[in-house]
C-alpha cells in the first residue's frame, strides 16, 4: 500500500493548532453563537397567561453537548499533538 504524507512530522503540532483554530472559529463562534441567538429569540415574554413553549432550554442542551464534544476532542486528540 502506498501511503501519502500530508506534511512533515515536525509540522504536526502547527497544523493541528491551525486546524483546531479554524474548527473552533466556525463551529463555536459562528454555529453555537447563532444557535443561542435564535434560541433567545424564541423565549416568550413573561406577560403571557398561556403555558409557554420553551425551546431555549433544548437549544442550550444541544449547545452544551457540542461544546463538551469539542472539549473532549481537544483534550484527547489535539492537546497531545501540541504539548
KEDOFI-778208 format. One record per atom (N, C-alpha, C, O): residue number from 1; x, y, z; atom name. Coordinates in Angstrom, 3 decimals, padded with zeros to 6 digits. Layout:
# KEDOFI-778208
NUM | X | Y | Z | CA
...
END
This chain:
# KEDOFI-778208
1 | 000.844 | -001.169 | 000.000 | N
1 | 000.000 | 000.000 | 000.000 | CA
1 | 000.895 | 001.239 | 000.000 | C
1 | 001.882 | 001.310 | 000.732 | O
2 | 000.534 | 002.201 | -000.825 | N
2 | 001.304 | 003.430 | -000.953 | CA
2 | 000.616 | 004.532 | -000.133 | C
2 | -000.449 | 005.015 | -000.517 | O
3 | 001.212 | 004.922 | 000.977 | N
3 | 000.644 | 005.968 | 001.838 | CA
3 | 001.246 | 007.317 | 001.477 | C
3 | 002.457 | 007.444 | 001.293 | O
4 | 000.393 | 008.309 | 001.379 | N
4 | 000.854 | 009.670 | 001.099 | CA
4 | 000.960 | 010.432 | 002.418 | C
4 | 000.129 | 010.269 | 003.311 | O
5 | 001.962 | 011.240 | 002.523 | N
5 | 002.174 | 012.043 | 003.718 | CA
5 | 001.708 | 013.470 | 003.433 | C
5 | 002.153 | 014.096 | 002.472 | O
6 | 000.814 | 013.973 | 004.274 | N
6 | 000.281 | 015.314 | 004.070 | CA
6 | 001.254 | 016.402 | 004.487 | C
6 | 001.305 | 017.465 | 003.869 | O
7 | 002.020 | 016.143 | 005.524 | N
7 | 003.002 | 017.126 | 005.977 | CA
7 | 004.113 | 016.410 | 006.727 | C
7 | 004.020 | 015.223 | 007.041 | O
8 | 005.153 | 017.159 | 006.999 | N
8 | 006.268 | 016.591 | 007.754 | CA
8 | 005.874 | 016.385 | 009.209 | C
8 | 005.009 | 017.095 | 009.724 | O
9 | 006.483 | 015.448 | 009.856 | N
9 | 006.219 | 015.166 | 011.270 | CA
9 | 006.495 | 016.389 | 012.135 | C
9 | 005.816 | 016.604 | 013.139 | O
10 | 007.475 | 017.181 | 011.757 | N
10 | 007.819 | 018.371 | 012.541 | CA
10 | 006.742 | 019.449 | 012.455 | C
10 | 006.684 | 020.331 | 013.312 | O
11 | 005.891 | 019.391 | 011.434 | N
11 | 004.813 | 020.376 | 011.264 | CA
11 | 003.497 | 019.938 | 011.894 | C
11 | 002.506 | 020.665 | 011.826 | O
12 | 003.479 | 018.768 | 012.499 | N
12 | 002.241 | 018.197 | 013.025 | CA
12 | 001.572 | 019.100 | 014.073 | C
12 | 000.364 | 019.326 | 014.002 | O
13 | 002.320 | 019.604 | 015.019 | N
13 | 001.751 | 020.450 | 016.076 | CA
13 | 001.191 | 021.752 | 015.514 | C
13 | 000.106 | 022.184 | 015.902 | O
14 | 001.924 | 022.368 | 014.610 | N
14 | 001.465 | 023.614 | 013.992 | CA
14 | 000.200 | 023.386 | 013.189 | C
14 | -000.744 | 024.171 | 013.274 | O
15 | 000.175 | 022.316 | 012.408 | N
15 | -001.005 | 022.015 | 011.603 | CA
15 | -002.218 | 021.703 | 012.490 | C
15 | -003.329 | 022.147 | 012.201 | O
16 | -002.006 | 020.954 | 013.546 | N
16 | -003.106 | 020.629 | 014.462 | CA
16 | -003.655 | 021.901 | 015.105 | C
16 | -004.869 | 022.045 | 015.246 | O
17 | -002.789 | 022.813 | 015.492 | N
17 | -003.235 | 024.071 | 016.091 | CA
17 | -004.024 | 024.907 | 015.095 | C
17 | -005.030 | 025.513 | 015.462 | O
18 | -003.589 | 024.951 | 013.848 | N
18 | -004.291 | 025.723 | 012.819 | CA
18 | -005.651 | 025.113 | 012.493 | C
18 | -006.636 | 025.838 | 012.350 | O
19 | -005.712 | 023.802 | 012.375 | N
19 | -006.983 | 023.126 | 012.109 | CA
19 | -007.947 | 023.333 | 013.264 | C
19 | -009.136 | 023.566 | 013.048 | O
20 | -007.447 | 023.251 | 014.480 | N
20 | -008.291 | 023.459 | 015.659 | CA
20 | -008.818 | 024.884 | 015.704 | C
20 | -009.980 | 025.103 | 016.047 | O
21 | -007.989 | 025.840 | 015.367 | N
21 | -008.418 | 027.239 | 015.360 | CA
21 | -009.566 | 027.459 | 014.369 | C
21 | -010.548 | 028.130 | 014.688 | O
22 | -009.435 | 026.895 | 013.179 | N
22 | -010.493 | 027.030 | 012.178 | CA
22 | -011.755 | 026.308 | 012.640 | C
22 | -012.859 | 026.837 | 012.505 | O
23 | -011.600 | 025.116 | 013.179 | N
23 | -012.741 | 024.344 | 013.659 | CA
23 | -013.489 | 025.080 | 014.765 | C
23 | -014.716 | 025.175 | 014.737 | O
24 | -012.752 | 025.596 | 015.729 | N
24 | -013.379 | 026.342 | 016.816 | CA
24 | -014.025 | 027.623 | 016.306 | C
24 | -015.106 | 027.993 | 016.764 | O
25 | -013.381 | 028.300 | 015.370 | N
25 | -013.939 | 029.545 | 014.852 | CA
25 | -015.296 | 029.292 | 014.216 | C
25 | -016.259 | 029.995 | 014.522 | O
26 | -015.390 | 028.314 | 013.347 | N
26 | -016.631 | 028.107 | 012.621 | CA
26 | -017.670 | 027.357 | 013.431 | C
26 | -018.857 | 027.671 | 013.345 | O
27 | -017.257 | 026.381 | 014.210 | N
27 | -018.241 | 025.617 | 014.967 | CA
27 | -018.718 | 026.374 | 016.193 | C
27 | -019.922 | 026.457 | 016.434 | O
28 | -017.821 | 026.913 | 016.953 | N
28 | -018.199 | 027.596 | 018.184 | CA
28 | -018.627 | 029.036 | 017.908 | C
28 | -019.748 | 029.424 | 018.237 | O
29 | -017.748 | 029.822 | 017.312 | N
29 | -018.027 | 031.249 | 017.141 | CA
29 | -019.232 | 031.510 | 016.243 | C
29 | -019.997 | 032.441 | 016.496 | O
30 | -019.411 | 030.712 | 015.210 | N
30 | -020.497 | 031.004 | 014.281 | CA
30 | -021.728 | 030.132 | 014.535 | C
30 | -022.827 | 030.664 | 014.692 | O
31 | -021.573 | 028.828 | 014.578 | N
31 | -022.728 | 027.944 | 014.719 | CA
31 | -023.366 | 028.034 | 016.102 | C
31 | -024.577 | 028.226 | 016.218 | O
32 | -022.565 | 027.897 | 017.138 | N
32 | -023.101 | 027.900 | 018.502 | CA
32 | -023.651 | 029.278 | 018.859 | C
32 | -024.733 | 029.378 | 019.437 | O
33 | -022.929 | 030.329 | 018.527 | N
33 | -023.439 | 031.674 | 018.803 | CA
33 | -024.761 | 031.921 | 018.084 | C
33 | -025.680 | 032.508 | 018.654 | O
34 | -024.857 | 031.476 | 016.843 | N
34 | -026.098 | 031.638 | 016.077 | CA
34 | -027.238 | 030.846 | 016.720 | C
34 | -028.354 | 031.353 | 016.839 | O
35 | -026.968 | 029.617 | 017.131 | N
35 | -027.995 | 028.787 | 017.762 | CA
35 | -028.504 | 029.436 | 019.048 | C
35 | -029.708 | 029.449 | 019.302 | O
36 | -027.601 | 029.968 | 019.851 | N
36 | -028.018 | 030.631 | 021.084 | CA
36 | -028.826 | 031.892 | 020.789 | C
36 | -029.806 | 032.181 | 021.476 | O
37 | -028.421 | 032.631 | 019.781 | N
37 | -029.154 | 033.849 | 019.404 | CA
37 | -030.579 | 033.505 | 018.972 | C
37 | -031.532 | 034.156 | 019.401 | O
38 | -030.727 | 032.496 | 018.134 | N
38 | -032.058 | 032.071 | 017.685 | CA
38 | -032.859 | 031.527 | 018.858 | C
38 | -034.057 | 031.791 | 018.964 | O
39 | -032.218 | 030.776 | 019.732 | N
39 | -032.906 | 030.246 | 020.914 | CA
39 | -033.401 | 031.349 | 021.827 | C
39 | -034.500 | 031.260 | 022.375 | O
40 | -032.602 | 032.383 | 021.994 | N
40 | -033.019 | 033.514 | 022.840 | CA
40 | -034.201 | 034.262 | 022.230 | C
40 | -035.053 | 034.768 | 022.960 | O
41 | -034.261 | 034.337 | 020.920 | N
41 | -035.383 | 034.999 | 020.267 | CA
41 | -036.682 | 034.232 | 020.469 | C
41 | -037.762 | 034.817 | 020.392 | O
42 | -036.591 | 032.931 | 020.726 | N
42 | -037.786 | 032.107 | 020.921 | CA
42 | -038.300 | 032.147 | 022.360 | C
42 | -039.361 | 031.593 | 022.648 | O
43 | -037.568 | 032.790 | 023.261 | N
43 | -038.022 | 032.891 | 024.649 | CA
43 | -039.262 | 033.784 | 024.682 | C
43 | -039.222 | 034.927 | 024.227 | O
44 | -040.362 | 033.257 | 025.221 | N
44 | -041.595 | 034.057 | 025.231 | CA
44 | -041.534 | 035.176 | 026.261 | C
44 | -040.820 | 035.067 | 027.257 | O
45 | -042.282 | 036.256 | 026.024 | N
45 | -042.323 | 037.322 | 027.026 | CA
45 | -043.020 | 036.825 | 028.288 | C
45 | -043.832 | 035.902 | 028.227 | O
46 | -042.713 | 037.419 | 029.403 | N
46 | -043.250 | 036.967 | 030.683 | CA
46 | -044.696 | 037.338 | 030.934 | C
46 | -045.254 | 036.943 | 031.958 | O
47 | -045.324 | 038.083 | 030.035 | N
47 | -046.672 | 038.569 | 030.267 | CA
47 | -047.759 | 037.590 | 029.831 | C
47 | -048.930 | 037.818 | 030.135 | O
48 | -047.424 | 036.533 | 029.144 | N
48 | -048.417 | 035.619 | 028.595 | CA
48 | -049.076 | 034.784 | 029.699 | C
48 | -048.413 | 034.365 | 030.648 | O
49 | -050.380 | 034.548 | 029.566 | N
49 | -051.129 | 033.727 | 030.532 | CA
49 | -051.100 | 032.250 | 030.141 | C
49 | -051.353 | 031.385 | 030.980 | O
50 | -050.796 | 031.956 | 028.887 | N
50 | -050.763 | 030.571 | 028.413 | CA
50 | -049.434 | 029.911 | 028.780 | C
50 | -048.439 | 030.584 | 029.048 | O
51 | -049.445 | 028.592 | 028.784 | N
51 | -048.229 | 027.816 | 029.054 | CA
51 | -047.220 | 028.091 | 027.936 | C
51 | -047.524 | 027.832 | 026.771 | O
52 | -046.042 | 028.602 | 028.250 | N
52 | -045.073 | 028.947 | 027.190 | CA
52 | -044.391 | 027.707 | 026.628 | C
52 | -044.186 | 026.715 | 027.327 | O
53 | -044.048 | 027.789 | 025.349 | N
53 | -043.207 | 026.787 | 024.710 | CA
53 | -041.768 | 027.268 | 024.883 | C
53 | -041.374 | 028.289 | 024.318 | O
54 | -041.010 | 026.547 | 025.647 | N
54 | -039.644 | 026.985 | 025.946 | CA
54 | -038.670 | 026.129 | 025.140 | C
54 | -038.323 | 025.015 | 025.534 | O
55 | -038.239 | 026.674 | 024.005 | N
55 | -037.289 | 025.988 | 023.130 | CA
55 | -035.854 | 026.280 | 023.534 | C
55 | -034.942 | 025.532 | 023.183 | O
56 | -035.656 | 027.351 | 024.262 | N
56 | -034.295 | 027.767 | 024.577 | CA
56 | -033.538 | 026.707 | 025.368 | C
56 | -032.341 | 026.518 | 025.152 | O
57 | -034.218 | 026.011 | 026.282 | N
57 | -033.519 | 025.012 | 027.094 | CA
57 | -033.044 | 023.828 | 026.250 | C
57 | -031.990 | 023.255 | 026.527 | O
58 | -033.808 | 023.461 | 025.231 | N
58 | -033.363 | 022.420 | 024.303 | CA
58 | -032.161 | 022.866 | 023.504 | C
58 | -031.222 | 022.098 | 023.294 | O
59 | -032.192 | 024.120 | 023.054 | N
59 | -031.058 | 024.679 | 022.314 | CA
59 | -029.823 | 024.724 | 023.217 | C
59 | -028.725 | 024.361 | 022.796 | O
60 | -030.009 | 025.167 | 024.446 | N
60 | -028.881 | 025.240 | 025.389 | CA
60 | -028.304 | 023.853 | 025.663 | C
60 | -027.089 | 023.705 | 025.798 | O
61 | -029.160 | 022.839 | 025.748 | N
61 | -028.687 | 021.468 | 025.979 | CA
61 | -027.846 | 020.988 | 024.792 | C
61 | -026.800 | 020.366 | 024.977 | O
62 | -028.313 | 021.281 | 023.569 | N
62 | -027.568 | 020.877 | 022.373 | CA
62 | -026.242 | 021.620 | 022.267 | C
62 | -025.225 | 021.026 | 021.907 | O
63 | -026.246 | 022.902 | 022.575 | N
63 | -025.012 | 023.690 | 022.562 | CA
63 | -024.030 | 023.133 | 023.588 | C
63 | -022.836 | 023.022 | 023.307 | O
64 | -024.517 | 022.789 | 024.755 | N
64 | -023.667 | 022.211 | 025.792 | CA
64 | -023.046 | 020.894 | 025.319 | C
64 | -021.874 | 020.628 | 025.584 | O
65 | -023.829 | 020.075 | 024.623 | N
65 | -023.301 | 018.809 | 024.099 | CA
65 | -022.203 | 019.065 | 023.070 | C
65 | -021.178 | 018.383 | 023.071 | O
66 | -022.415 | 020.051 | 022.189 | N
66 | -021.410 | 020.375 | 021.171 | CA
66 | -020.125 | 020.864 | 021.824 | C
66 | -019.034 | 020.434 | 021.451 | O
67 | -020.251 | 021.749 | 022.784 | N
67 | -019.066 | 022.274 | 023.474 | CA
67 | -018.347 | 021.163 | 024.231 | C
67 | -017.117 | 021.115 | 024.239 | O
68 | -019.098 | 020.277 | 024.861 | N
68 | -018.490 | 019.153 | 025.581 | CA
68 | -017.714 | 018.246 | 024.613 | C
68 | -016.603 | 017.816 | 024.924 | O
69 | -018.294 | 017.958 | 023.447 | N
69 | -017.605 | 017.125 | 022.459 | CA
69 | -016.359 | 017.813 | 021.913 | C
69 | -015.345 | 017.158 | 021.669 | O
70 | -016.428 | 019.127 | 021.719 | N
70 | -015.249 | 019.861 | 021.269 | CA
70 | -014.147 | 019.828 | 022.325 | C
70 | -012.968 | 019.688 | 021.998 | O
71 | -014.534 | 019.958 | 023.581 | N
71 | -013.560 | 019.883 | 024.670 | CA
71 | -012.906 | 018.506 | 024.705 | C
71 | -011.692 | 018.397 | 024.882 | O
72 | -013.703 | 017.460 | 024.539 | N
72 | -013.171 | 016.094 | 024.530 | CA
72 | -012.219 | 015.892 | 023.347 | C
72 | -011.148 | 015.307 | 023.503 | O
73 | -012.611 | 016.376 | 022.172 | N
73 | -011.742 | 016.290 | 021.001 | CA
73 | -010.420 | 017.001 | 021.259 | C
73 | -009.351 | 016.480 | 020.939 | O
74 | -010.501 | 018.187 | 021.838 | N
74 | -009.294 | 018.959 | 022.112 | CA
74 | -008.373 | 018.217 | 023.077 | C
74 | -007.175 | 018.095 | 022.824 | O
75 | -008.930 | 017.720 | 024.182 | N
75 | -008.095 | 017.064 | 025.196 | CA
75 | -007.576 | 015.703 | 024.726 | C
75 | -006.453 | 015.320 | 025.056 | O
76 | -008.385 | 014.974 | 023.961 | N
76 | -007.969 | 013.622 | 023.548 | CA
76 | -007.071 | 013.612 | 022.314 | C
76 | -006.179 | 012.771 | 022.206 | O
77 | -007.298 | 014.535 | 021.387 | N
77 | -006.595 | 014.462 | 020.102 | CA
77 | -005.619 | 015.611 | 019.857 | C
77 | -004.499 | 015.385 | 019.397 | O
78 | -006.030 | 016.819 | 020.156 | N
78 | -005.205 | 017.973 | 019.791 | CA
78 | -004.109 | 018.244 | 020.815 | C
78 | -002.949 | 018.443 | 020.455 | O
79 | -004.478 | 018.251 | 022.076 | N
79 | -003.507 | 018.588 | 023.133 | CA
79 | -002.279 | 017.678 | 023.118 | C
79 | -001.166 | 018.183 | 023.268 | O
80 | -002.427 | 016.347 | 022.943 | N
80 | -001.217 | 015.521 | 022.884 | CA
80 | -000.302 | 015.862 | 021.710 | C
80 | 000.910 | 015.665 | 021.799 | O
81 | -000.861 | 016.369 | 020.614 | N
81 | -000.025 | 016.735 | 019.467 | CA
81 | 000.725 | 018.029 | 019.688 | C
81 | 001.848 | 018.197 | 019.210 | O
82 | 000.103 | 018.947 | 020.415 | N
82 | 000.666 | 020.285 | 020.579 | CA
82 | 001.640 | 020.350 | 021.740 | C
82 | 002.648 | 021.054 | 021.667 | O
83 | 001.352 | 019.628 | 022.805 | N
83 | 002.205 | 019.696 | 024.003 | CA
83 | 003.371 | 018.752 | 023.893 | C
83 | 004.191 | 018.676 | 024.808 | O
END
